Amino acid sequence: MLQSFKLALRSIWGNKMRSFLTMLGIIIGVAAVIILVSLVNGYMSSVVENFASMGVNRVNVNVINLTSRTLDVDEMYEFYEEHTDLFDAISPTVSITTTVKHGDDSLDTTSVSGCSEQYLDIMGYELEMGRNLAYSDILSRQKVCVAGAYVAQSLYGSSEKAIGQTLKIGGYAFKIVGVVEVQDEDDFDEGGTDDFVWMPYSVAVKMSRNANIGSYILTLIDTDNADEATSLLEDFLYEIFLDDDLYHVTAMSELLDSLNEQIAMMSGMLGGIAGISLLVAGVGVMNIMLVSVTERTREIGIRKSLGADKGVIMQQFVIEAAVTSSLGGVIGILIGCIATTAVGSLVGIDATPTFGAILVSFSVSVGIGLLFGYMPANRAANLNPIDALRSE
C-alpha cells in the first residue's frame, strides 16, 4: 500500500501540468460547493435571525368578529387563565391609523397600538425612562401611553424630557408615562422599529370605534408545546365561531421550523447543482487515468512479468486516482474557505464555511477518484503481460 502511494505521488509529480489540469475540475467543484452552500446558509441565517427576533415563542390569533359570533376579550382572558401551564402572557392588539402630534410637530408614520400591560415583555423590550402601562390604566381607560425612543427624541428632544408630557393622538391628549429604549440604532428613523406609541387596549378600542378586538398575541412557556397550544386555541375558537374560516392561529415556532426545512432543502439543491461539476471532474480523472494506463502499458507488463498480481496493479492505479482527486479536494477546500469569507464580506453576509459542506465535498471528491479510477485500474490489471511487453 505504501509503495503504491509513493508511486502515485511520483507519477503525479512527474506530470505536474497534466495532474494540475486533472485536479482543476475537482478544485472548482469542491470550492463551488463550499462557497454556494456557505453563502446561502449565511444569508438564510440572517433571515432566520430577523424572523426569530419577531418572537419564536409567540402565537398570533386573528379573528373575524360577526354580529352573531364574536370573541369577547374577557373570553380570551378566561381561556388564557385556564391554560397558564402553556401560556406565559397575553395581549390584545388594536392598531390605529392616526397622526401623532406635539405642538406644531407631527409624525404621520408612527405605529399606534392598543395593548395590555404584558405587551412590553411579549416584545422583549426594556424601558429607558418612566413606567409601563398598568392593569389599572386599562381598567379605568386612562389616556396614558408608552412611546418609542424615536418619538420621544423627535418631538421632545430626549426620553427624559418626554416623560410626563402631553401627546396628541387622533385629537385626544395622552400623557407619556414611559419611553422604551432604542431597539435598532441603524433603523432609528421615521417608520422604523422605534417609531411607535402604545396605549391601553381599552382606550384604543374606543378610539377605533370597534366594539370587538380581532387580534391577540400570546407567548408560550415552552415552544415544544406549540402544537398542543395551537390545537387548544383552535378548538376554543371553533366552539365560538363554528367556522374555521373566521379565525387563524399562527405559532411563530412552527413557521421557523418550516423556514429551516426550506433552507436545508435549498442548500442541498445548490450543493447538488455545484456537485455536477464534480461529476464532470470525475470524467476528467477517468480520461487521464486511461491515458496514463496506455502510456505505462510496458511498465505494467514488466511488473506483471516480475510477479505482480492483478490486485497490486489495480491498487496502484486506484490509489493514484484517489490521491489526485484528494489533493484537488484539499486545494478546493482551501480556495472555497478563503473565497467564502471574502465574498461574504463583499456582499455584507456573515458567511462561514460549514463543516458539513467541507466534509461532503471532500468525501465526494475522494469517492469520485475511487469510482472513476476503478475502470482504468481494472483495465491495467487485466492486461496480458506478453502483449503489454510488446507495446511501444
C-alpha positions as CSV (number, residue, x, y, z in Angstrom):
1,M,0.0,0.0,0.0
2,L,2.8,2.4,1.0
3,Q,4.7,1.6,-2.1
4,S,1.6,2.2,-4.3
5,F,1.1,5.6,-2.6
6,K,4.7,6.6,-3.3
7,L,4.4,5.5,-6.9
8,A,1.2,7.6,-7.2
9,L,2.9,10.7,-5.8
10,R,5.9,10.1,-8.2
11,S,3.6,9.8,-11.2
12,I,1.6,13.0,-10.2
13,W,4.9,14.9,-9.6
14,G,6.4,13.7,-12.9
15,N,3.4,15.1,-14.9
16,K,2.7,18.3,-13.0
17,M,0.7,20.2,-15.6
18,R,-1.4,17.2,-16.6
19,S,-2.0,16.4,-12.9
20,F,-3.0,20.0,-12.2
21,L,-5.4,20.1,-15.1
22,T,-6.9,16.9,-13.9
23,M,-7.3,18.3,-10.4
24,L,-8.7,21.6,-11.7
25,G,-12.2,20.2,-12.2
26,I,-12.1,18.7,-8.6
27,I,-10.8,22.1,-7.2
28,I,-13.5,24.1,-8.9
29,G,-16.3,21.6,-7.9
30,V,-15.3,21.4,-4.3
31,A,-14.8,25.2,-4.0
32,A,-18.1,25.8,-5.7
33,V,-20.0,23.5,-3.3
34,I,-18.4,25.2,-0.2
35,I,-18.9,28.8,-1.5
36,L,-22.5,28.3,-2.6
37,V,-23.7,26.3,0.4
38,S,-21.9,28.6,2.9
39,L,-23.2,31.8,1.3
40,V,-26.8,30.5,1.1
41,N,-26.6,29.4,4.8
42,G,-25.1,32.7,5.8
43,Y,-27.8,34.7,4.0
44,M,-30.6,32.4,5.3
45,S,-29.2,32.5,8.8
46,S,-29.7,36.3,8.8
47,V,-33.2,35.8,7.6
48,V,-33.9,33.3,10.3
49,E,-32.4,35.7,12.9
50,N,-34.6,38.5,11.7
51,F,-37.6,36.1,11.8
52,A,-36.7,34.9,15.2
53,S,-36.5,38.5,16.5
54,M,-40.2,38.6,16.0
55,G,-40.6,36.2,18.8
56,V,-40.3,32.5,18.3
57,N,-42.4,31.8,21.4
58,R,-45.3,33.9,20.1
59,V,-48.7,32.7,19.0
60,N,-50.8,35.1,16.9
61,V,-54.5,34.9,16.9
62,N,-56.7,36.7,14.4
63,V,-60.4,36.5,14.3
64,I,-63.2,38.0,12.1
65,N,-66.0,39.0,14.5
66,L,-69.5,38.9,13.2
67,T,-72.7,40.3,14.8
68,S,-73.8,36.8,15.7
69,R,-70.4,35.3,16.5
70,T,-67.9,37.4,18.4
71,L,-64.9,36.7,20.6
72,D,-65.1,38.9,23.7
73,V,-61.8,40.0,25.3
74,D,-62.9,38.6,28.6
75,E,-63.5,35.2,27.0
76,M,-59.9,35.2,25.6
77,Y,-58.5,36.1,29.0
78,E,-60.6,33.3,30.6
79,F,-59.0,30.8,28.2
80,Y,-55.6,32.2,29.0
81,E,-56.2,31.8,32.8
82,E,-57.3,28.2,32.3
83,H,-54.0,27.3,30.4
84,T,-51.3,29.2,32.3
85,D,-49.3,25.9,32.2
86,L,-48.9,26.6,28.4
87,F,-49.1,30.3,28.0
88,D,-46.9,32.9,29.7
89,A,-48.5,36.2,28.7
90,I,-51.3,37.6,26.6
91,S,-52.1,40.9,25.0
92,P,-55.0,42.1,22.8
93,T,-53.6,44.3,20.0
94,V,-55.6,47.1,18.4
95,S,-54.0,49.1,15.5
96,I,-55.0,52.7,14.9
97,T,-54.2,54.7,11.8
98,T,-53.8,58.3,13.0
99,T,-51.3,61.2,13.4
100,V,-49.2,61.8,16.5
101,K,-48.7,65.4,17.4
102,H,-46.9,67.7,19.9
103,G,-47.5,71.4,19.3
104,D,-46.7,72.1,15.7
105,D,-44.7,68.9,15.2
106,S,-46.4,65.8,13.9
107,L,-45.5,62.2,12.9
108,D,-47.5,60.5,10.2
109,T,-45.8,57.1,10.1
110,T,-45.8,56.3,13.8
111,S,-47.3,52.9,14.7
112,V,-50.1,53.5,17.2
113,S,-51.3,50.4,19.0
114,G,-53.5,49.4,21.9
115,C,-52.2,46.6,24.1
116,S,-52.1,45.2,27.6
117,E,-49.5,45.7,30.4
118,Q,-47.8,42.5,29.3
119,Y,-47.0,43.7,25.8
120,L,-43.6,45.1,26.8
121,D,-42.5,41.7,28.0
122,I,-44.0,39.9,25.0
123,M,-42.0,42.2,22.7
124,G,-38.9,41.6,24.8
125,Y,-38.3,45.4,25.2
126,E,-36.9,47.3,28.1
127,L,-38.0,50.8,29.4
128,E,-35.4,53.6,29.3
129,M,-37.4,56.0,31.4
130,G,-40.7,56.0,33.3
131,R,-43.1,53.2,33.8
132,N,-45.0,50.6,31.8
133,L,-48.7,50.5,31.1
134,A,-50.6,49.2,34.2
135,Y,-53.7,47.0,34.5
136,S,-55.4,49.9,36.3
137,D,-54.8,52.1,33.2
138,I,-56.7,49.5,31.1
139,L,-59.4,49.0,33.6
140,S,-60.1,52.8,34.0
141,R,-59.4,53.7,30.4
142,Q,-56.7,56.1,31.3
143,K,-55.3,58.2,28.5
144,V,-51.7,57.3,29.1
145,C,-49.1,55.9,26.6
146,V,-45.7,54.4,26.3
147,A,-43.6,55.9,23.4
148,G,-40.7,54.6,21.4
149,A,-37.3,56.3,21.6
150,Y,-37.7,57.8,18.1
151,V,-41.0,59.5,19.1
152,A,-39.5,60.9,22.3
153,Q,-36.4,62.2,20.7
154,S,-38.2,63.7,17.6
155,L,-40.9,65.5,19.5
156,Y,-39.3,66.3,22.8
157,G,-35.5,66.1,22.3
158,S,-34.8,63.2,24.7
159,S,-36.5,60.4,26.6
160,E,-36.1,62.2,29.9
161,K,-37.9,65.3,28.6
162,A,-40.7,63.3,27.1
163,I,-41.8,61.7,30.5
164,G,-44.9,63.5,31.8
165,Q,-45.5,65.4,28.6
166,T,-48.8,65.5,26.7
167,L,-49.0,63.8,23.3
168,K,-52.0,64.3,20.9
169,I,-53.1,61.1,19.3
170,G,-56.1,61.3,17.0
171,G,-57.1,64.6,18.6
172,Y,-57.0,63.1,22.2
173,A,-54.5,64.2,24.7
174,F,-52.3,61.4,26.2
175,K,-49.8,61.6,29.0
176,I,-46.4,59.9,28.2
177,V,-45.6,57.7,31.3
178,G,-42.8,55.6,29.8
179,V,-40.2,55.5,27.0
180,V,-38.8,52.3,25.6
181,E,-35.1,52.1,25.0
182,V,-33.6,52.2,21.5
183,Q,-34.2,48.9,19.6
184,D,-32.2,49.4,16.4
185,E,-29.8,52.3,16.0
186,D,-29.4,51.5,12.3
187,D,-33.2,51.9,11.8
188,F,-33.6,54.8,14.1
189,D,-35.7,56.8,11.6
190,E,-39.3,57.7,10.7
191,G,-41.3,54.5,10.3
192,G,-38.5,52.4,12.0
193,T,-38.7,50.0,14.9
194,D,-38.5,52.8,17.4
195,D,-41.3,54.8,15.9
196,F,-44.3,53.7,17.9
197,V,-46.8,54.5,20.7
198,W,-48.7,52.1,22.9
199,M,-51.8,52.9,24.8
200,P,-54.3,50.7,26.9
201,Y,-56.2,48.5,24.5
202,S,-59.5,49.6,26.2
203,V,-58.8,53.2,25.1
204,A,-57.7,52.0,21.6
205,V,-60.9,50.0,21.0
206,K,-63.0,53.1,21.9
207,M,-60.9,55.3,19.6
208,S,-61.1,52.8,16.7
209,R,-64.9,52.8,17.1
210,N,-64.8,49.0,17.0
211,A,-66.6,47.2,19.8
212,N,-64.6,43.9,19.4
213,I,-60.9,43.1,19.2
214,G,-59.8,40.9,16.4
215,S,-56.1,40.3,17.2
216,Y,-54.3,38.8,20.1
217,I,-50.7,37.8,20.9
218,L,-49.9,35.0,23.4
219,T,-46.4,33.7,24.4
220,L,-45.6,30.1,25.1
221,I,-43.8,29.0,28.2
222,D,-42.1,26.2,26.1
223,T,-42.0,26.2,22.3
224,D,-42.1,22.4,22.3
225,N,-45.7,22.7,23.3
226,A,-46.6,24.8,20.3
227,D,-48.7,22.1,18.7
228,E,-50.7,21.4,21.8
229,A,-51.3,25.2,22.4
230,T,-52.4,25.9,18.9
231,S,-54.7,22.9,18.9
232,L,-56.4,24.1,22.2
233,L,-56.7,27.6,20.8
234,E,-58.3,26.3,17.6
235,D,-60.8,24.1,19.5
236,F,-61.7,27.0,21.7
237,L,-62.3,29.4,18.8
238,Y,-64.2,26.8,16.8
239,E,-66.7,26.5,19.7
240,I,-67.4,30.2,19.4
241,F,-67.3,30.7,15.6
242,L,-68.3,27.3,14.3
243,D,-66.4,28.1,11.1
244,D,-62.6,27.8,10.8
245,D,-62.5,30.5,8.1
246,L,-63.3,33.1,10.8
247,Y,-60.1,32.6,12.8
248,H,-56.5,32.0,12.2
249,V,-53.9,30.8,14.7
250,T,-50.2,31.0,13.9
251,A,-47.3,29.8,16.0
252,M,-44.1,31.5,15.1
253,S,-42.0,28.5,16.1
254,E,-43.9,26.3,13.5
255,L,-43.1,28.9,10.8
256,L,-39.5,29.0,11.9
257,D,-39.3,25.2,11.7
258,S,-40.8,25.3,8.2
259,L,-38.3,28.0,7.2
260,N,-35.4,25.9,8.4
261,E,-36.6,23.0,6.4
262,Q,-36.8,25.1,3.3
263,I,-33.3,26.4,3.9
264,A,-31.9,22.9,4.3
265,M,-33.6,21.9,1.0
266,M,-32.3,25.0,-0.8
267,S,-28.8,24.3,0.5
268,G,-29.0,20.7,-0.7
269,M,-30.2,21.8,-4.1
270,L,-27.5,24.3,-4.6
271,G,-24.9,21.9,-3.3
272,G,-26.2,19.3,-5.8
273,I,-26.0,21.8,-8.7
274,A,-22.4,22.7,-7.8
275,G,-21.7,19.0,-7.3
276,I,-22.4,18.4,-11.0
277,S,-19.0,20.0,-11.7
278,L,-17.5,17.3,-9.5
279,L,-19.1,14.6,-11.7
280,V,-17.6,16.3,-14.8
281,A,-14.3,16.4,-13.0
282,G,-14.6,12.6,-12.4
283,V,-14.9,12.0,-16.1
284,G,-11.7,14.1,-16.5
285,V,-9.9,11.9,-13.9
286,M,-11.0,8.7,-15.7
287,N,-9.8,10.0,-19.1
288,I,-6.4,11.0,-17.7
289,M,-6.1,7.7,-15.9
290,L,-6.9,5.8,-19.2
291,V,-4.2,7.8,-20.9
292,S,-1.8,7.0,-18.0
293,V,-2.6,3.3,-18.4
294,T,-1.9,3.5,-22.2
295,E,1.4,5.3,-21.6
296,R,2.6,2.9,-18.9
297,T,1.5,-0.4,-20.6
298,R,5.1,-1.6,-20.9
299,E,5.7,-0.8,-17.2
300,I,2.7,-2.8,-16.3
301,G,3.9,-5.7,-18.4
302,I,7.3,-5.6,-16.7
303,R,5.7,-5.6,-13.2
304,K,3.4,-8.5,-14.1
305,S,6.3,-10.5,-15.5
306,L,8.1,-10.0,-12.2
307,G,5.3,-11.4,-10.3
308,A,2.9,-8.5,-9.5
309,D,-0.6,-9.8,-9.4
310,K,-3.8,-8.1,-10.6
311,G,-4.6,-6.7,-7.1
312,V,-1.3,-4.9,-6.9
313,I,-1.7,-3.3,-10.3
314,M,-5.3,-2.3,-9.7
315,Q,-4.3,-0.9,-6.3
316,Q,-1.6,1.3,-7.8
317,F,-3.9,3.0,-10.3
318,V,-6.9,3.3,-7.9
319,I,-4.6,4.9,-5.3
320,E,-3.2,7.2,-8.0
321,A,-6.7,8.4,-9.0
322,A,-7.7,8.8,-5.3
323,V,-4.6,10.8,-4.5
324,T,-5.1,13.1,-7.5
325,S,-8.7,13.8,-6.5
326,S,-7.9,14.1,-2.8
327,L,-5.2,16.7,-3.5
328,G,-7.7,18.5,-5.7
329,G,-10.2,18.3,-2.9
330,V,-7.8,19.8,-0.3
331,I,-6.9,22.7,-2.6
332,G,-10.6,23.2,-3.4
333,I,-11.4,23.4,0.3
334,L,-8.7,26.0,0.9
335,I,-9.8,28.1,-2.0
336,G,-13.5,27.6,-1.0
337,C,-12.9,28.7,2.6
338,I,-10.9,31.8,1.6
339,A,-13.4,32.8,-1.2
340,T,-16.4,32.3,1.1
341,T,-15.1,34.7,3.7
342,A,-14.0,37.2,1.0
343,V,-17.3,37.1,-0.9
344,G,-19.3,37.2,2.3
345,S,-17.5,40.3,3.4
346,L,-18.0,41.9,0.0
347,V,-21.8,41.4,-0.1
348,G,-22.3,42.0,3.7
349,I,-23.2,38.4,4.7
350,D,-21.7,36.7,7.7
351,A,-20.8,33.6,5.7
352,T,-18.5,30.9,7.2
353,P,-17.6,27.6,5.6
354,T,-19.7,24.9,7.2
355,F,-18.2,21.6,8.3
356,G,-20.9,19.7,6.6
357,A,-20.2,21.3,3.2
358,I,-16.5,20.7,3.6
359,L,-16.9,17.1,4.6
360,V,-19.4,16.3,1.9
361,S,-17.5,17.9,-0.9
362,F,-14.2,16.3,0.1
363,S,-15.8,12.9,0.6
364,V,-17.4,13.2,-2.9
365,S,-14.1,14.2,-4.4
366,V,-12.3,11.2,-2.9
367,G,-15.3,8.9,-3.9
368,I,-15.1,10.2,-7.5
369,G,-11.4,9.4,-7.6
370,L,-12.1,5.9,-6.5
371,L,-15.1,5.4,-8.7
372,F,-13.7,6.8,-11.9
373,G,-10.3,5.4,-11.2
374,Y,-11.6,1.9,-11.0
375,M,-12.2,1.3,-14.7
376,P,-8.7,2.4,-15.9
377,A,-7.2,0.4,-12.9
378,N,-9.2,-2.7,-13.9
379,R,-8.1,-2.3,-17.5
380,A,-4.5,-2.1,-16.4
381,A,-4.8,-5.1,-14.1
382,N,-6.3,-7.3,-16.9
383,L,-3.6,-6.5,-19.4
384,N,-1.8,-9.6,-20.8
385,P,1.9,-9.4,-19.7
386,I,3.2,-10.5,-23.1
387,D,1.0,-8.0,-25.0
388,A,2.0,-5.3,-22.5
389,L,5.7,-6.0,-23.0
390,R,5.3,-5.8,-26.8
391,S,3.8,-2.3,-26.7
392,E,6.0,0.6,-27.6
